[in-house]
Amino acid sequence: MNPEIVDLYQKYSHGSLDRRDFLKRLALIAGSAAAANALLPLLGRDVAWTQPTAKDDARLISEYLKYAGETGDVRAYFARPKGDARLAGVVVIHENRGLNAHIEDVTRRVALEGFLAMAPDALSPLGGTPQDAEKAPALLGQLEKEKNTKNFVAAAKYLKTHPLSSGKVGVVGFCWGGAMANQVAVHSPDVVAAVPYYGAAPAPEDVPRIKASLLLHYAGIDERINAGIPAFEAALKAASVNYKIFMYEGAQHAFNNDTAPSRYNKDAAQLAWQRTISFLKEKLKT
């Protein structure tokens, strides 16, 4: 499919375009409204790669909440299975488009596996994730790095001390959130397991501070991020950190995002997810 159409649909699916603007621009690219209408069924088929979990899934309790962070109250999306069982917690860290519908869906997926799952909005100090997702990367660049990291460390503490928590906490992050998952592993004594997806590595001198077990997912086509792997792995070995690395050949950065047709890789995403859930259950439920 035309990459320009794929990019347009990605913006629409992330909420940066309403349906009217999406259809108008699609018609311009396709050449006519009739041609655009003919493409819609194909888009509907080709981009419905996975069935999102329903916002009102009867098996879950989900809500927006606020917890005390370094910068003040941090808004977060929280989901857990119904019932009063004590469960391990998992902090879900969003990509560079902020806390959007996709990450909320991922948070529900984690909850359905039997965890207390919470996705903080890193942009809470700046008013929250904007409706125009394209503005989020620049806003993330305005955050104070140390305070931002402490906000996510506070999220791990919140889950550890939640009334329904078993006391064990893990973290999973994607893209920008993958780098942040690495930072949380460095800075949080409460994290037992961390799963960064294609995340930038921490500084080698910080690696000895990691006490959590790591499951590291990387995309084969991701030169910038992958350039940091050799030094990261050498530091992990030197510090005797428990870790596993998986490389998904042929997959691109952000291969897990099933709302991004230009990057989503179904086979890699499903395999990485299976490994992620198995790892989290092994480390947090035993």
VOMIDO-227953 format. One record per atom (N, C-alpha, C): x, y, z; residue in one letter. Coordinates in steps of 0.1 Angstrom, whole numbers, plus 5000, padded with zeros to 4 digits. Example, Ala and Ser with C-alpha at 12.3 -4.5 7.8 and 13.67 -1.06 7.14 Angstrom:
BEGIN
513249435078a;512349555078a;513249675078a;512849785071s;513749895071s;512950005079s;
! end
This chain:
BEGIN
500849885000m;500050005000m;500950125000m;500450234994n;501150364993n;501550405007n;502950425009p;503450465023p;502750595028p;502450685019e;501750805023e;500450785029e;499750685024i;498450645029i;498550575043i;499650495043v;499850425056v;500150525067v;501050625064d;501350725073d;500150805077d;499250835068l;498050915071l;497150835080l;497050705077y;496150625086y;496750615100y;498150615101q;498750605114q;498450735122q;498450845116k;498050975123k;496650965127k;495750915119y;494350905122y;494150815134y;494750695133s;494550595144s;495150645157s;496150735157h;496750785169h;495950905174h;494950955167g;494051055171g;494451195167g;495551205159s;495951345154s;495051405143s;494251315137l;493351365127l;491951315130l;490851395129d;489551345130d;489151275117d;488051205117r;487651125105r;487451215093r;486851335095r;486651425083r;487951465077r;488951505084d;490151545079d;490951425072d;490751305079f;491451185074f;490851155060f;489551155058l;488951125046l;489251235035l;489351355039k;489651465029k;491051445024k;492051415033r;493351395029r;493551265021r;492851165025l;492851035018l;492451055003l;491351135001a;490851164988a;491851234979a;492651324986l;493651404978l;494751304973l;495151214982i;496251124979i;495751024968i;494450974970a;493950864961a;493550924948a;493251054947g;492851114935g;491351154934g;490551094942s;489151134943s;488451074955s;487251124958a;486551074969a;486150924967a;485850894954a;485450754951a;486650664953a;487750704949a;488950614951a;489250604966a;489050704974a;489250704988a;488350604994a;487050604990n;486050514996n;486350374992n;486950354980a;487350214976a;488450164985a;489350254990l;490450214999l;490050175013l;488950235017l;488550215031l;488450075036l;487749985028p;487649845032p;489049775033p;489949815024l;491249765025l;492049805037l;491849935040l;492449985053l;491949915065l;490649905065g;489949835076g;490449695078g;490649625067r;491149495068r;492649485072r;493449575065d;494849565067d;495349615080d;494649715086v;495149765098v;494449715111v;493549625109a;492949565121a;493749445125a;495049465128w;495949345129w;495549265142w;495149335152t;494749265164t;493449325169t;492749245177q;491549295182q;491849355196q;491649485197p;491949555209p;491049505220p;491549515233t;490649475244t;489649585246t;488449555249a;487449655250a;487649735263a;487349865262k;487549955273k;486649915285k;485549855282d;484649805293d;484649655294d;485749595291d;485949445293d;485349405306d;484449305306a;483749265318a;484649205328a;485849155324r;486749085333r;487649185341r;487649315337l;488549405343l;487849525350l;488649585359i;488249715364i;489349815359i;488949915352s;489950015347s;489450155350s;490450235352e;490150375356e;491350465354e;491150595354y;492250695355y;492450735370y;493650745374l;493950785387l;495150875388l;495450925399k;496651015401k;497450955413k;498750955412y;499550915423y;500651025425y;501251025437a;502251125440a;503551095434a;504051185425g;505351175419g;506251285423g;507451285417e;508451385420e;507951525417e;507151535406t;506751665401t;505351705406t;504751625414g;503351645419g;502551525414g;501251545413d;500351435409d;500651395395d;500751265393v;500951215379v;499651135375v;499151165364r;497951095359r;498350965353r;497550855355a;497850725350a;496650645347a;496750555338y;495650465334y;495950335342y;494950285349f;495150165358f;494050055354f;494549935353a;493649825350a;494049705358a;492949625363r;493249505370r;492049415369r;492349285371p;491249185370p;490249215382p;488949185379k;488049195390k;488249095401k;487949135413g;488149045424g;489049105434g;489349035445d;490249095456d;491549015457d;491948945447a;493148865448a;494348965449a;495348925456r;496649005456r;497448965444r;497849065436l;498549045424l;499849125423l;500749075415a;501949155412a;501549275403a;502349385404g;502149505396g;503049515384g;502649575373v;503449605362v;503249745357v;504349825357v;504249955352v;504449945337v;503550005329v;503550005314v;504050155310v;505050165302i;505650295299i;505450315284i;504850425281h;504450455267h;505550495258h;505250495245e;506150535234e;506250695234e;506850745224n;507050895224n;505850965219n;504750895217r;503450965214r;502550975227r;503150945238g;502450965251g;501450855254g;500650885264l;499650785269l;498450795260l;498350705250n;497250705240n;496450575241n;495550565232a;494650445232a;495350315231a;496450315223h;497150195221h;497850145234h;498450235241i;499050205254i;498050165264i;496950225264e;495850185273e;495450045270e;495350015257d;495049875253d;496049775258d;497349815256v;498449725261v;498349705276v;497949805283t;497749805298t;496649705301t;495549705294r;494549605297r;494949465293r;495749455283r;496249315280r;497149265291r;497949345297v;498749305308v;497849265320v;496849345323a;495949315334a;495249185332a;494849155319l;494149025317l;495048905319l;496348925320e;497248815323e;497448795338e;496648875346g;496648855360g;497548955368g;497649075363f;498549175370f;497749305373f;498249375383l;497849515384l;498649595374l;498049655365a;498749725354a;498549875354a;499549955353m;499350095354m;500350165344m;499750255336a;500550335326a;500550475329a;501550535335p;501650675338p;501750755326p;501250875326d;501450975316d;502651065319d;503751035312a;504951115315a;504751265313a;503751305305l;503551445302l;502651515312l;502351445323s;501451505333s;501951645338s;503351655340p;503751795345p;503551905335p;503251865322l;503051965311l;501651965307l;500751915315g;499351915312g;498751795306g;499651695304g;499151565299g;499451545284g;499251425279t;499451395265t;498551475257t;499051545247p;498151635238p;497251545229p;496151605225q;495351535215q;496051515202q;496851605198d;497651595186d;498951515190d;498951385187a;500051305191a;501351345185a;501351415174e;502651465168e;503351565176e;502651625186k;503251725195k;503951665207k;503651535209a;504151465221a;505651455222a;506351415211p;507851405212p;508551525216p;508151645211a;508751765215a;508551795229a;507351765234l;507051795248l;507851705257l;507951575253l;508751485261l;510251535263l;510751605252g;512051655253g;512151775262g;511051825267q;511151935276q;511151895291q;510851765293l;510851715307l;512251715313l;512251735326e;513551725333e;513851575335e;514951525330k;515151385330k;515151315344k;515851385353e;515951325366e;514551315373e;513751425372k;512451425378k;511551325371k;511651325358n;510851225350n;511051085354n;512351045356t;512650915360t;512050885374t;512150985383k;511650965396k;510150945396k;509451015387n;507950995386n;507650845383n;508450785374f;508250635371f;508750545383f;509750585390v;510150515402v;509050515412v;508350635413a;507250645422a;506050555418a;505950535405a;504850445400a;505050305405a;506350265404a;506650125409a;506350115424a;506750225431k;506450225446k;504950215448k;504150295440y;502750295442y;502150155440y;502550085430l;502049945428l;502549855439l;503749865443k;504249775453k;503449795466k;502949915469t;502249935482t;500749935480t;500249905468h;498849905465h;498149805474h;496949835480p;496249735489p;496149595483p;496049585470l;495849455464l;497149395458l;498249455461s;499549415456s;500149305464s;500849215456s;501549105463s;502949155468s;503249275463g;504549335467g;505649325457g;505349255446k;506349235435k;505949325423k;506949395417v;506649485406v;507549465395v;507049475383g;507849475371g;507549595362g;508249615351v;508049725343v;508249685328v;507449725319v;507649705305v;507449835298v;508349865288g;508249995281g;508649975267g;508150065259f;508250055244f;508850185238f;509950165230c;510550285223c;511050385234c;510550505234w;510950595245w;510750535258w;509650455260g;509350385272g;510350275275g;510950215264g;511950115266g;513150165273g;513550285268a;514750355275a;514350385289a;513150425291m;512750465305m;512650335314m;512250225308a;512250095316a;513650065320a;514650085312n;516050065316n;516350155327n;515950285327q;516250385337q;515550345350q;514350295350v;513650255362v;514350135368v;514850045359a;515649925365a;516849975372a;517550085367v;518650135374v;518350205387v;517250275387h;516950365398h;515950315409h;515250215405s;514150165415s;514550035422s;514650035435p;514949915442p;513649825443p;512549875438d;511249795440d;511049705427d;511749725417v;511449655404v;512249525404v;511449415402v;512049275402v;512349235388v;511549285378a;511749245364a;511449365355a;512249375344a;512049485335a;512149435321a;511249475312v;511149435298v;511249555289v;512349605285p;512449715276p;512349665261p;511449725254y;511349695239y;512049805232y;513149765225y;513949855216y;514149985223y;514749975235g;514950095243g;516450135244g;516750255244a;518150305245a;518750255258a;519950205258a;520650155269a;521050255280a;521050225292p;521550315302p;523150325301p;523650425308a;525150445307a;525750315314a;526850275308p;527550155313p;527850155328p;528250275333e;528550295347e;527350285356e;526150295351d;524950275359d;524450135360d;524950045351v;524349915350v;524549835363v;525649845370p;525849775383p;524749805393p;523949915391r;522949945401r;521649855398r;521649795387i;520449715383i;520349585391i;519249565398k;519049445406k;517949365400k;517149415391a;516049345384a;516649245374a;515849145370s;516149065359s;515649135346s;516349125335l;515949195323l;515649105312l;514649135304l;514349075292l;514349175281l;515349175272l;515549285263l;515149245249l;514249315243h;513749295229h;514349395220h;514849355209y;515449445199y;514949415185y;514849515176a;514449495162a;515749485154a;515649395144g;516849375135g;517149505127g;516149575123i;516249695115i;516149815125i;517149845132d;517049955142d;518449995146d;519150055136e;520650075137e;520950165149e;520250275152r;520550365162r;520550295176r;519450225179i;519250165192i;520250045193i;520349965182n;521249845183n;522749885185n;523150005181a;524550045183a;524950035198a;523950045207g;524250055221g;524349915227g;523949805220i;523849675226i;525149625231i;526249625223p;527549565227p;528049615241p;528049755243a;528449805255a;527549775267a;526249775264f;525249735274f;525449595278f;525549505269e;525749365272e;527049335280e;528049405276a;529349385283a;529249435298a;528549545300a;528349595313a;527449505321a;526449445315l;525549355322l;526249225327l;527149175318k;527949055321k;528949095333k;529549205332a;530549245342a;529849265355a;528649305355a;527949335368a;527149215373a;527149105365s;526448975368s;524949005369s;524349085361v;522949115360v;522248995353v;521148945358n;520448845351n;519748905339n;519948855327y;519348915315y;519248815304y;518348845295k;518248765282k;517948875271k;518648855259i;518448935248i;517848865236i;516848915230f;516248865218f;516248965207f;516748925195m;516849005184m;515748955174m;514949045169y;513849005159y;514249055145y;514948965138e;515448995125e;514349025115e;514549135107g;513649175097g;512549265103g;512449285116a;511549375122a;512149515124a;511249615124q;511649745126q;511449795140q;512049905143h;511849975156h;510249995157h;509749975169a;508349985172a;507449875166a;508049755164f;507349645157f;506149595165f;506149635178n;504949585186n;503749665185n;503849785179n;502749875179n;501749845167n;500649775171d;499749725161d;498749835155d;499049965159t;498350075153t;499250145143t;500450095141a;501350165132a;501750065120a;500950075109p;501049975099p;502449975092p;503150085092s;504450085085s;505550015093s;505249985106r;506249925114r;505849795121r;504549775123y;504049655130y;504549525123y;505049435131n;505449305126n;504749205134n;503649135129k;502849055137k;503548935143k;504448865135d;505148755140d;506048795152d;506848905150a;507748945160a;506948995172a;505949065170a;505149115182a;504549005190a;503948905183q;503348795191q;504348715199q;505548685192l;506548615199l;507148685211l;507348815209a;507948895220a;506948905231a;505648925228w;504648935238w;504548805246w;504548685239q;504548555247q;505748545256q;506948585251r;508148585260r;507948685271r;507448795269t;507248895279t;506348855290t;505148795287i;504248755297i;504848635305i;505448535298s;506048425305s;507148475315s;507948565310f;508948625319f;508448695331f;507448775329l;506848845340l;506148755350l;505448655345k;504848555354k;505948475362k;507048445355e;508048365362e;508748455373e;508948575370k;509748665380k;508848725390k;507548745387l;506648815397l;505648725404l;505448605399k;504448525405k;504948405412k;506248395413t;506848275419t;507748325431t;
! end
